[in-house]
Amino acid sequence: MSRDNGCHWNYTGSKARFYDKIKHLLPEDEYHTCLDVFTGGNSLGSLLPDNWELTFNDKCSELINSHKRLCSQRKDTLYVLDSLCEDYNLSKGNKEGYLELVKDYNGCKGVFDTECEFYLLACHSFSNYIRFNDNGEWNMPFGKRTFNKNMRKKLINWKERISKKGKITWTSKDFRDIDFLEYSFLVIDSPYLMSVAAYNEKNGWTEQDSIDLLKKVDEYASFGGKFILFEEVMSNGKHNNIISEWMNKYEHVSLGDNSKGCNYQREDKVTLEVCIHN
């Protein structure tokens, strides 16, 4: 089975595209209890070795609940998604249908299959971003994209990969509330400190968050825990001094300049990503 295209939607920041560069850091001949601390779209998480005991975590409970629903053994998943698309006439040209779904999702949580609704909102939103306002309501604008045949295939492939895993646990916690020492391997793909995205608006991810995380990883590593951590050492031509200094304690794999073609605001500017590991 192909290990590319790991995410079941075009989730921002997907690390599946780096799998070939970092797969040697995921030894399938070893057993690990692994925590994917910021699983996001679960792109890399779904590609982790099948024999590992996996915990997928994300602070966004709506995201975790959607993952759990979509990978469940219920046979009506695709039927529900297709029915919702038909009911709201969802397409990449129908903004009104998307806004109607937003209205119903925000007003009727728990009444229908909100986990599938959430997934379709993410499929149709601007850049597939996930964002809620201060009242907990979905408030991303329409993205002129839709749940098409390609995304349907991605979802089916993702469900197939997840079904082959051993033990899986889904959690929704702040990283500070997790005992890293309960796990022998960590996958850490936190929001990038210097990137502009919906997840770090309104101080969603701050410099103090990064400092707290790196300190916690240092403590974990001092007890022999293994980890991989993704970050940018340079973003849009600006240096990330915090990560540049911290990574000197460990090894790293360069993931290259991945900015071009991803963000028009970064034209002719360099963005360098790395995978830090021990």
C-alpha positions as CSV (number, residue, x, y, z in Angstrom):
1,M,0.0,0.0,0.0
2,S,1.2,3.4,-0.9
3,R,2.3,5.6,2.0
4,D,1.9,8.9,0.3
5,N,-1.1,11.2,0.5
6,G,-1.5,10.5,4.2
7,C,-4.3,13.0,5.1
8,H,-8.0,12.5,4.4
9,W,-8.3,16.1,3.5
10,N,-5.8,18.9,2.6
11,Y,-5.0,19.7,6.1
12,T,-2.6,22.7,6.5
13,G,0.9,21.6,7.5
14,S,0.5,17.9,6.6
15,K,3.8,16.1,7.2
16,A,3.0,13.0,5.0
17,R,4.9,14.7,2.2
18,F,8.1,14.3,4.3
19,Y,7.6,10.6,5.0
20,D,10.3,9.4,2.7
21,K,12.8,11.7,4.4
22,I,12.0,10.7,8.0
23,K,10.7,7.1,7.7
24,H,14.1,5.8,8.9
25,L,13.4,7.5,12.2
26,L,10.3,5.3,12.7
27,P,11.8,1.8,13.1
28,E,9.1,-0.7,12.3
29,D,11.2,-3.5,13.8
30,E,10.9,-2.0,17.3
31,Y,7.8,-1.8,19.4
32,H,6.9,1.7,20.8
33,T,4.1,3.3,22.8
34,C,3.8,6.4,20.7
35,L,2.1,9.7,21.3
36,D,1.4,12.0,18.4
37,V,1.1,15.1,20.5
38,F,-0.4,17.4,17.8
39,T,-2.0,15.0,15.4
40,G,-3.8,17.6,13.3
41,G,-5.1,16.0,10.1
42,N,-3.5,12.7,11.2
43,S,-1.5,12.5,8.0
44,L,1.8,11.4,9.5
45,G,0.0,9.6,12.4
46,S,-1.8,7.3,9.9
47,L,1.6,6.3,8.4
48,L,3.2,5.3,11.8
49,P,4.2,1.6,12.1
50,D,1.1,-0.7,12.5
51,N,2.7,-2.6,15.3
52,W,3.1,0.5,17.6
53,E,0.6,1.3,20.3
54,L,-0.6,4.7,19.2
55,T,-2.2,7.7,20.9
56,F,-3.4,10.5,18.7
57,N,-3.9,13.8,20.6
58,D,-5.0,17.3,19.6
59,K,-6.3,20.1,21.8
60,C,-9.2,20.6,19.3
61,S,-11.8,18.2,20.6
62,E,-14.0,18.7,17.5
63,L,-11.1,17.5,15.3
64,I,-10.5,14.4,17.5
65,N,-14.2,13.6,17.6
66,S,-14.4,13.9,13.8
67,H,-11.4,11.5,13.4
68,K,-13.0,9.0,15.7
69,R,-16.3,9.1,13.8
70,L,-14.7,8.8,10.4
71,C,-12.5,5.9,11.3
72,S,-15.2,4.0,13.1
73,Q,-16.7,0.7,11.9
74,R,-20.0,2.4,11.0
75,K,-20.8,1.5,7.4
76,D,-22.9,4.7,6.7
77,T,-20.0,7.2,6.8
78,L,-19.8,7.8,3.1
79,Y,-23.6,7.8,2.8
80,V,-23.8,10.5,5.4
81,L,-21.2,12.6,3.8
82,D,-22.8,12.2,0.3
83,S,-26.2,13.0,1.8
84,L,-25.0,16.2,3.5
85,C,-23.3,17.3,0.2
86,E,-26.6,16.7,-1.6
87,D,-28.8,18.4,1.1
88,Y,-26.7,21.5,1.1
89,N,-25.7,21.4,-2.6
90,L,-22.1,21.6,-1.6
91,S,-19.7,22.4,-4.4
92,K,-16.7,24.6,-4.9
93,G,-18.9,27.2,-6.6
94,N,-21.7,27.3,-4.0
95,K,-20.8,29.6,-1.2
96,E,-24.5,29.8,0.0
97,G,-24.6,26.0,0.6
98,Y,-21.5,26.2,2.7
99,L,-22.8,29.1,4.7
100,E,-26.0,27.3,5.3
101,L,-24.1,24.3,6.7
102,V,-22.1,26.6,8.9
103,K,-25.3,28.1,10.3
104,D,-26.8,24.7,11.0
105,Y,-23.6,23.4,12.5
106,N,-23.3,26.3,14.9
107,G,-26.9,26.2,15.8
108,C,-27.6,22.5,16.1
109,K,-24.5,20.8,17.6
110,G,-25.4,17.4,18.7
111,V,-28.7,17.2,16.8
112,F,-27.3,15.5,13.7
113,D,-24.0,13.9,12.7
114,T,-21.9,16.9,13.7
115,E,-18.6,15.0,13.3
116,C,-19.3,14.5,9.6
117,E,-20.5,18.1,9.3
118,F,-17.3,19.3,10.9
119,Y,-15.3,17.3,8.3
120,L,-17.2,18.8,5.4
121,L,-16.8,22.3,6.8
122,A,-13.0,21.7,6.8
123,C,-13.1,20.3,3.3
124,H,-14.8,23.4,2.0
125,S,-13.2,26.2,4.1
126,F,-10.5,28.6,3.0
127,S,-7.2,26.7,2.8
128,N,-9.0,23.9,4.7
129,Y,-8.3,25.9,7.9
130,I,-10.2,25.1,11.1
131,R,-11.2,28.1,13.3
132,F,-13.8,28.9,15.9
133,N,-14.7,32.3,17.3
134,D,-14.8,33.2,21.0
135,N,-18.3,31.7,21.3
136,G,-17.1,28.3,20.0
137,E,-18.7,28.8,16.6
138,W,-17.2,27.9,13.3
139,N,-16.1,31.1,11.4
140,M,-13.9,30.2,8.5
141,P,-14.8,31.7,5.1
142,F,-15.7,29.6,2.1
143,G,-12.7,28.3,0.2
144,K,-14.1,27.5,-3.2
145,R,-13.2,23.8,-2.8
146,T,-15.3,20.7,-2.2
147,F,-15.5,17.1,-1.1
148,N,-14.7,15.7,-4.6
149,K,-13.7,12.2,-5.9
150,N,-10.1,12.8,-5.0
151,M,-10.9,13.7,-1.4
152,R,-13.3,10.8,-1.2
153,K,-10.5,8.5,-2.2
154,K,-8.2,10.1,0.4
155,L,-10.7,9.4,3.1
156,I,-11.2,5.7,2.0
157,N,-7.4,5.2,2.0
158,W,-7.0,6.8,5.4
159,K,-9.7,4.6,6.9
160,E,-8.0,1.6,5.4
161,R,-4.6,2.6,7.0
162,I,-6.1,3.3,10.4
163,S,-8.0,0.0,10.4
164,K,-4.7,-1.9,10.1
165,K,-3.3,-0.3,13.3
166,G,-3.0,-2.2,16.5
167,K,-4.2,-0.3,19.6
168,I,-5.3,3.3,19.0
169,T,-6.3,5.9,21.6
170,W,-7.7,9.3,20.7
171,T,-7.3,12.1,23.3
172,S,-7.9,15.9,23.4
173,K,-5.5,17.5,25.9
174,D,-3.2,20.4,26.2
175,F,0.4,19.1,25.9
176,R,1.1,20.4,29.4
177,D,-1.4,18.1,30.8
178,I,0.1,15.0,29.3
179,D,2.8,12.8,31.0
180,F,5.2,12.3,28.1
181,L,7.1,9.7,30.2
182,E,4.2,7.3,29.7
183,Y,5.3,6.9,26.1
184,S,8.6,5.6,24.5
185,F,8.3,7.7,21.3
186,L,6.9,11.2,20.6
187,V,5.8,12.7,17.3
188,I,5.7,16.5,17.8
189,D,4.3,18.7,15.1
190,S,3.2,21.7,17.0
191,P,1.9,24.9,15.3
192,Y,4.9,26.7,13.8
193,L,5.7,29.8,15.9
194,M,6.5,32.1,13.1
195,S,3.9,31.0,10.5
196,V,0.7,32.9,9.9
197,A,-2.2,30.6,10.1
198,A,-5.7,30.2,11.6
199,Y,-4.3,28.1,14.4
200,N,-2.0,30.8,15.8
201,E,-4.3,33.8,15.4
202,K,-5.3,35.6,18.7
203,N,-2.2,34.1,20.4
204,G,-3.3,30.6,19.7
205,W,0.3,29.5,19.8
206,T,2.8,31.8,21.5
207,E,6.5,32.0,22.1
208,Q,5.9,30.9,25.7
209,D,4.1,27.8,24.4
210,S,7.1,26.9,22.3
211,I,9.4,27.4,25.3
212,D,7.2,25.3,27.5
213,L,7.1,22.5,24.9
214,L,10.8,22.4,24.3
215,K,11.5,22.3,28.0
216,K,9.1,19.4,28.4
217,V,10.8,17.6,25.5
218,D,14.2,18.1,27.1
219,E,13.0,16.6,30.3
220,Y,11.5,13.7,28.4
221,A,14.7,13.1,26.4
222,S,16.8,13.2,29.6
223,F,14.9,10.1,30.7
224,G,15.8,8.3,27.5
225,G,12.6,9.0,25.5
226,K,12.8,9.2,21.7
227,F,11.2,11.9,19.7
228,I,10.9,13.6,16.3
229,L,9.9,17.3,16.3
230,F,9.1,19.4,13.2
231,E,9.7,23.2,13.1
232,E,10.9,26.0,10.9
233,V,14.4,27.4,11.4
234,M,13.6,30.1,9.0
235,S,10.1,31.5,8.0
236,N,9.6,33.9,5.2
237,G,13.3,34.9,5.4
238,K,13.2,35.4,9.2
239,H,15.2,33.3,11.6
240,N,13.6,31.3,14.4
241,N,16.3,31.8,17.0
242,I,14.5,29.8,19.7
243,I,14.5,26.6,17.6
244,S,17.9,27.3,16.0
245,E,19.6,27.4,19.4
246,W,17.6,24.5,20.9
247,M,18.2,22.0,18.1
248,N,21.9,22.1,18.7
249,K,21.4,19.6,21.5
250,Y,20.1,17.0,19.0
251,E,20.3,15.7,15.5
252,H,18.1,16.9,12.6
253,V,17.0,16.1,9.1
254,S,16.7,19.1,6.7
255,L,13.3,19.1,4.9
256,G,14.3,21.9,2.6
257,D,12.6,25.1,1.4
258,N,8.9,24.2,1.1
259,S,7.5,27.7,0.9
260,K,7.3,28.2,-2.8
261,G,3.9,27.5,-4.3
262,C,2.3,27.3,-0.8
263,N,1.9,30.9,0.3
264,Y,1.9,33.9,-2.0
265,Q,3.0,36.0,0.9
266,R,6.4,34.1,0.9
267,E,7.3,34.7,-2.7
268,D,11.1,35.0,-3.1
269,K,11.5,34.4,0.7
270,V,13.0,31.3,2.2
271,T,11.3,29.0,4.6
272,L,13.4,26.1,5.9
273,E,11.8,23.2,7.8
274,V,13.6,20.6,9.8
275,C,12.8,17.4,11.7
276,I,14.8,17.3,15.0
277,H,15.3,14.0,16.6
278,N,17.4,12.2,19.2
